[in-house]
Amino acid sequence: MNPVLAGILVYVLAQLAIGIYVSRRIATEEDYFVAGRRLGLVLASGSIFATWFGAETCVGAAGQVYERGLGRTSVEPFAYGICLLLMGLLFAAPFWRSRIVTLADLFRTRYSPVVERTAAILLVPTSVLWAAAQVRAFGHVLSSMGGFEIGFALGISAFVVIAYTAAGGLMADVVTDLVQAIALAIGLLAMLAAVIAKVGGLGEALEIAANAAARTVDEPGILDTIEAWSLPICGSIVAQEVVSRAVASRSPEVARRSALLGGGLYLAVGLVPVFLGLLGSTLVPDLEDPEQLLPVLAGAHLSTLLQVLFAGALISAILSTVDSTLLVASSLFSRNLVLAGREGVTEKTRLRVARLGVIGFGIAAWALALGSEGVFALVEDASGFGSAGILVIVVFGLFTRFGGAASALASLAAGAGVWIAGRYFGLGWEHPYLASLGAALGAFLVVATLDRGSTRRI
């Protein structure tokens, strides 16, 4: 067997074993989805960093920089790092105090059950798209470093992540996230050191990177730049994946500090794939698929041992994100749709539905990964789908009493409708996310102002 592939398999099986061992402590739905609300600073911040540091940061960002250089729309890791910092500064503590499990829980208590279910329907596809991006990236790693055809590699990756995620809940997730975060940092730094040595030292590497950074392709206008940055920041600042870590923390201060620390780590470590992308245009020119850059660099410039280490780093980035996204999709589906409002449902039944949801959404993510154009396309879809309305009603719901169920529904419908029309139906809109954000905010304000009795429930 290929030694690199053998190392990958050992690493994946070790992570699966950890998840299964920790999952034995799960007894309730709250244990499964928010780890009993007992996360400390180390576990919470490590999990936020590892969850956020996914395929788009490693595989996608390196490929984008390799292909286009650094420009005003080079948002990784900067925009998503800013997103986490803003989450810590503004939202983490209020979310913790709300005692919710999912975002849709907040919408039920603040607006109405109809808003809860509508938001859950919009949020589930977002998480599935994120999961699909990670599955596709996992397939790239197995295809490049294991020698598999990409379709077969995607099938293997989907099976692994579904089994891994269904085995444990959030506590298993965050424990493995900490292991994965350490492996990720070590693997990326080892790769960076090896590549710098290959090009002749740090001075030569910096010169190559500076020349590559100056190469831009079709530098965008100001609105294009705002669109590129607002999509990851506004589209992800209240993503359920990071909200779940905030509400699972043992105190509001831990929730706030873990988001800030996780964001800082994300920015620091996220610069490594960007730097490797800049070096890659010289080391591996004319690469047919830019998203294969990091695996190709590893195969060309690392020893077998370092290749295994680096493959473990890539897989860490992927697994730590995909298990979270599938858990989020399952929590929204089981808690806020299938079992919403049902009294007398046993915890055993709730856990069974949650695990079945993970399996079903994992299969859906695999199907999307097979048909997608690339990691970045999936991530953009995930960030934009329905997120404009979600952000608007979260802000008004957490910090004001202005507006009610009618204005929340109007905001969700306007934001999602404008995004879908501009993104998928070829209406020629150059800035669909800015349009959807404006539509969501405008709809909320207009309906809330007209409906003076807007605090009544629907």
C-alpha positions in Angstrom: 0.0 0.0 0.0 1.1 3.6 -0.7 2.8 4.7 2.6 1.1 8.1 2.4 -2.3 6.5 2.0 -1.6 4.1 4.8 -0.7 7.1 7.1 -3.9 8.9 6.1 -6.0 5.8 6.9 -4.3 5.4 10.3 -4.9 9.0 11.1 -8.6 8.9 10.1 -9.2 5.7 12.1 -7.6 7.3 15.1 -9.9 10.3 14.9 -12.9 8.0 14.5 -11.8 6.0 17.6 -11.5 9.2 19.6 -15.0 10.3 18.5 -16.5 6.9 19.4 -14.9 6.8 22.8 -16.0 10.3 23.8 -19.5 9.8 22.4 -20.2 7.2 25.2 -20.9 10.1 27.5 -23.8 11.3 25.4 -27.2 10.8 27.1 -29.4 13.7 25.9 -30.0 15.8 22.9 -28.3 18.7 24.7 -25.2 16.6 25.3 -25.2 15.7 21.6 -25.6 19.2 20.2 -24.0 21.6 22.8 -21.8 19.2 24.9 -23.7 19.8 28.0 -22.7 23.5 28.0 -19.4 22.8 29.7 -16.6 23.7 27.3 -13.6 25.6 28.7 -11.4 28.1 26.9 -8.9 25.6 25.4 -11.5 23.3 24.0 -13.8 26.0 22.8 -11.2 28.2 21.1 -9.4 25.2 19.6 -12.7 23.9 18.2 -13.6 27.3 16.7 -10.2 27.6 15.0 -10.3 24.0 13.7 -13.9 24.2 12.6 -13.4 27.5 10.7 -10.1 26.4 9.2 -11.6 24.2 6.5 -11.1 23.3 2.9 -11.6 26.8 1.6 -8.7 28.0 3.8 -6.2 25.3 2.8 -7.2 24.0 -0.6 -9.3 26.8 -1.9 -7.3 29.9 -0.8 -4.0 28.4 -1.9 -5.5 27.7 -5.3 -7.0 31.1 -5.7 -3.8 32.9 -4.8 -1.8 30.6 -7.1 -4.2 31.4 -10.0 -4.8 35.1 -9.4 -2.2 36.5 -7.0 -3.2 38.8 -4.2 -5.8 41.4 -4.9 -8.6 43.3 -3.2 -10.9 40.3 -3.4 -8.4 37.9 -1.8 -10.5 37.4 1.3 -9.0 34.3 2.8 -8.0 34.2 5.7 -8.7 37.9 6.3 -12.4 38.2 6.0 -13.3 35.0 7.8 -10.8 35.9 10.6 -12.5 39.3 11.0 -15.8 37.5 11.1 -14.7 35.4 14.1 -13.3 38.5 15.9 -16.6 40.3 15.4 -18.5 37.3 16.6 -16.5 37.4 19.9 -16.8 41.2 20.3 -20.5 41.5 19.6 -22.5 38.2 19.6 -20.8 35.4 21.7 -21.9 36.5 25.1 -25.5 37.5 24.1 -25.9 34.1 22.4 -24.7 32.3 25.6 -27.2 34.2 27.8 -30.0 33.3 25.4 -29.6 29.6 26.4 -30.5 28.4 22.9 -29.3 25.2 21.2 -29.8 26.4 17.6 -30.3 29.8 16.0 -33.8 28.7 15.2 -34.5 28.4 18.9 -33.8 32.1 19.3 -36.3 32.8 16.4 -39.0 30.8 18.1 -38.7 32.6 21.5 -38.2 36.1 20.0 -40.5 35.9 17.0 -42.7 32.8 16.5 -42.6 29.0 15.7 -43.3 29.9 12.0 -40.2 32.0 11.9 -38.3 29.2 13.6 -39.2 26.7 11.0 -38.7 29.1 8.1 -35.2 29.9 9.3 -34.3 26.3 9.8 -35.4 25.5 6.2 -33.0 28.3 5.0 -30.1 27.3 7.3 -30.0 23.6 6.6 -28.9 24.0 3.0 -26.1 26.4 4.1 -24.6 23.7 6.3 -24.9 21.0 3.7 -23.1 23.2 1.2 -20.3 23.8 3.6 -20.1 20.0 4.2 -20.0 19.4 0.5 -17.0 21.8 0.1 -15.1 19.8 2.7 -16.0 16.4 1.1 -14.8 17.7 -2.2 -11.5 18.9 -0.7 -11.1 15.5 1.1 -11.5 13.9 -2.3 -8.8 16.1 -3.8 -6.4 15.0 -1.1 -7.1 11.3 -1.5 -7.0 11.6 -5.3 -3.7 13.5 -5.4 -1.8 11.8 -2.6 -3.5 8.3 -2.7 -3.7 7.9 -6.5 -7.5 7.5 -6.7 -9.8 8.7 -9.4 -11.6 11.8 -8.1 -15.1 10.3 -8.1 -14.0 7.2 -6.1 -12.0 9.5 -3.7 -15.2 11.6 -3.1 -17.1 8.4 -2.3 -14.5 7.3 0.2 -14.3 10.7 1.8 -18.1 10.9 2.2 -18.3 7.5 3.9 -15.5 8.4 6.3 -17.0 11.8 7.4 -20.5 10.4 7.7 -19.4 7.6 10.0 -17.1 9.9 12.0 -19.8 12.5 12.6 -22.7 10.2 13.3 -20.6 8.4 15.9 -20.3 11.4 18.3 -21.9 14.7 19.2 -20.4 18.1 19.9 -18.2 16.9 22.8 -16.6 14.3 20.5 -16.3 17.0 17.9 -14.5 19.5 20.1 -12.1 16.9 21.5 -11.1 15.7 18.1 -11.0 19.4 16.9 -8.2 20.1 19.5 -6.2 17.1 18.2 -6.8 18.3 14.7 -5.9 21.9 15.4 -2.5 20.8 16.7 -1.9 18.4 13.8 -3.0 21.2 11.4 -0.5 23.8 12.7 2.4 21.3 12.8 1.7 20.0 9.3 1.4 23.4 7.7 4.5 24.7 9.4 6.4 21.6 8.3 5.3 22.1 4.7 6.2 25.8 4.9 9.7 25.0 6.2 10.3 22.4 3.6 9.2 24.6 0.7 11.2 27.6 1.9 14.3 25.3 2.1 13.6 24.1 -1.5 13.6 27.6 -2.9 16.9 28.6 -1.3 15.9 30.1 2.1 13.5 32.7 3.6 14.9 35.7 1.6 14.5 34.0 -1.7 11.0 32.8 -0.7 9.9 36.3 0.3 11.2 37.7 -3.1 9.2 35.0 -5.0 6.1 35.7 -3.0 6.4 39.4 -3.5 6.6 39.1 -7.2 3.7 36.7 -7.3 1.6 39.0 -5.1 2.0 41.8 -7.5 0.4 39.7 -10.3 -3.4 40.4 -10.2 -6.1 39.3 -12.6 -8.9 41.7 -13.5 -8.6 44.0 -10.4 -12.3 44.7 -9.4 -14.1 47.9 -8.7 -15.2 49.2 -5.3 -18.6 47.5 -5.3 -17.0 44.2 -6.4 -14.6 44.5 -3.5 -17.3 45.2 -1.0 -19.4 42.3 -2.3 -16.4 40.0 -2.0 -15.7 41.0 1.6 -19.3 41.3 2.8 -20.2 37.8 1.6 -17.9 35.9 4.1 -18.1 38.4 6.9 -21.9 39.1 7.0 -22.7 35.7 5.6 -20.9 33.8 8.3 -20.7 36.1 11.4 -23.7 34.3 13.0 -23.2 30.9 11.4 -24.6 28.1 13.5 -21.2 26.3 13.5 -19.6 29.0 15.7 -22.8 29.9 17.6 -22.9 26.3 18.8 -19.4 26.8 20.4 -20.6 30.0 22.1 -23.7 28.4 23.7 -21.7 25.3 24.6 -19.2 27.3 26.6 -19.3 27.2 30.4 -19.7 31.0 30.8 -20.3 34.1 28.7 -16.6 35.2 29.2 -15.4 31.9 27.9 -17.7 32.2 24.9 -16.3 35.7 24.1 -12.7 34.9 24.7 -12.8 31.6 22.7 -14.1 33.4 19.6 -11.5 36.1 19.8 -8.7 33.6 20.4 -10.0 31.3 17.7 -10.1 34.2 15.2 -6.6 35.3 16.0 -5.3 31.7 15.5 -7.2 31.5 12.2 -5.6 34.7 10.9 -2.1 33.6 11.9 -2.2 30.1 10.6 -4.3 31.0 7.6 -1.4 33.1 6.2 0.6 29.9 5.5 -1.6 28.5 2.6 -1.6 32.0 1.2 2.2 32.2 1.2 2.4 28.7 -0.3 0.0 29.7 -3.0 2.3 32.6 -3.9 5.3 30.3 -4.0 3.4 27.7 -6.0 3.3 29.7 -9.2 7.1 29.4 -9.4 7.5 25.9 -8.1 4.6 24.3 -10.0 3.8 26.5 -13.0 0.8 25.8 -15.3 -1.0 23.5 -12.9 -4.2 22.4 -14.5 -6.3 22.4 -11.3 -5.2 25.1 -8.9 -7.0 23.4 -6.0 -4.6 20.6 -6.2 -1.6 22.9 -5.5 -1.0 21.9 -1.8 -1.1 18.1 -2.4 1.1 18.5 -5.5 3.6 20.6 -3.6 3.6 18.0 -0.8 4.2 15.1 -3.2 7.1 17.0 -5.0 8.9 18.5 -2.1 8.3 16.5 1.1 9.7 13.2 2.4 7.3 10.4 2.9 7.1 11.1 6.6 6.4 14.8 6.0 3.9 13.9 3.3 1.9 11.9 5.9 2.2 14.7 8.4 1.0 17.2 5.8 -1.8 15.0 4.6 -2.9 14.7 8.3 -3.0 18.5 8.5 -5.2 18.8 5.4 -7.5 16.1 6.7 -7.6 17.7 10.1 -8.8 21.0 8.5 -11.5 19.1 6.5 -12.8 16.7 9.2 -13.0 19.4 11.9 -15.3 21.4 9.6 -17.4 18.8 8.1 -18.5 17.1 11.3 -19.6 20.5 12.6 -21.6 21.3 9.5 -23.4 18.0 9.5 -24.2 18.3 13.2 -25.7 21.7 12.5 -27.8 20.5 9.7 -29.0 17.6 11.8 -29.8 19.8 14.8 -31.9 22.2 12.8 -33.7 19.4 11.0 -34.4 17.3 14.1 -34.9 19.9 16.8 -36.6 22.7 14.8 -38.4 20.9 12.0 -39.2 17.2 12.6 -39.6 17.3 16.5 -40.5 20.9 16.9 -43.4 21.4 19.3 -43.7 17.7 20.0 -44.1 16.9 23.7 -43.2 13.6 25.3 -40.5 12.6 22.8 -37.8 10.5 24.6 -34.2 11.5 24.6 -33.4 8.1 22.9 -35.7 9.0 20.0 -34.2 12.5 19.7 -30.7 11.1 19.5 -31.8 8.5 16.9 -33.4 11.2 14.7 -30.2 13.4 15.1 -27.9 10.6 14.0 -30.1 9.7 11.1 -30.1 13.4 10.1 -26.3 13.3 10.0 -26.3 10.3 7.7 -28.9 11.8 5.3 -27.2 15.2 5.0 -23.8 13.5 4.6 -25.2 11.7 1.6 -26.6 15.0 0.2 -23.2 16.7 0.7 -21.5 13.9 -1.2 -23.9 14.3 -4.1 -23.3 18.1 -4.2 -19.5 17.6 -4.1 -19.7 15.3 -7.1 -21.6 18.0 -9.1 -19.8 21.1 -8.0 -17.2 23.2 -9.9 -14.9 23.6 -7.0 -14.4 24.3 -3.3 -14.7 28.0 -3.5 -18.0 27.9 -5.5 -19.6 25.7 -2.8 -18.3 28.0 0.0 -19.7 31.1 -1.7 -23.1 29.4 -2.1 -23.0 28.4 1.6 -22.2 31.9 2.8 -24.8 33.6 0.7 -27.8 31.3 0.8 -30.4 32.9 3.1 -27.7 34.4 5.4 -28.7 38.1 4.7 -32.2 37.7 6.3 -30.7 35.5 9.1 -28.2 38.2 10.1 -30.9 41.0 10.1 -33.3 39.1 12.3 -30.5 38.0 14.6 -29.4 41.6 15.2 -32.9 42.9 15.8 -33.8 39.8 17.8 -30.8 39.9 20.2 -30.4 43.6 20.7 -33.9 45.2 20.2 -37.6 44.7 20.7 -38.3 46.3 17.4 -40.1 44.1 14.9 -42.0 40.8 15.2 -42.8 37.7 13.3 -44.2 39.4 10.2 -41.1 41.6 9.8 -38.8 38.6 10.4 -40.6 36.5 7.8 -40.5 39.4 5.3 -36.7 39.8 5.9 -36.0 36.1 5.4 -38.1 35.9 2.2 -36.6 39.1 0.7 -33.0 38.2 1.5 -33.3 34.6 0.2 -35.4 35.5 -2.8 -33.1 38.3 -4.0 -30.0 36.1 -3.5 -31.5 33.1 -5.3 -32.7 35.3 -8.2 -29.4 37.0 -8.6 -27.1 34.0 -8.0 -28.9 31.2 -9.8 -31.3 32.7 -12.4 -28.9 34.7 -14.4 -30.6 38.1 -13.9 -27.3 39.9 -14.6 -26.9 41.3 -11.0 -23.2 41.9 -10.4 -23.6 42.1 -6.6 -26.3 39.6 -5.5 -25.2 39.5 -1.8 -25.3 43.2 -1.3 -28.6 43.3 -3.0 -30.0 40.5 -0.8 -28.6 42.2 2.4 -30.3 45.5 1.4 -33.5 43.7 0.6 -33.6 41.8 3.9 -32.9 45.0 6.0 -35.4 47.1 4.0 -38.1 44.5 4.3 -37.7 44.2 8.0 -37.8 47.9 8.6 -40.8 48.6 6.3 -42.9 45.7 7.7 -42.0 46.4 11.3 -42.8 50.1 10.9 -46.2 49.5 9.2 -47.1 46.7 11.7 -47.2 48.6 15.0 -48.5 45.4 16.6 -45.5 43.4 15.3 -44.7 41.8 18.6 -47.7 39.6 18.3 -46.9 36.0 17.3 -47.8 34.3 14.0 
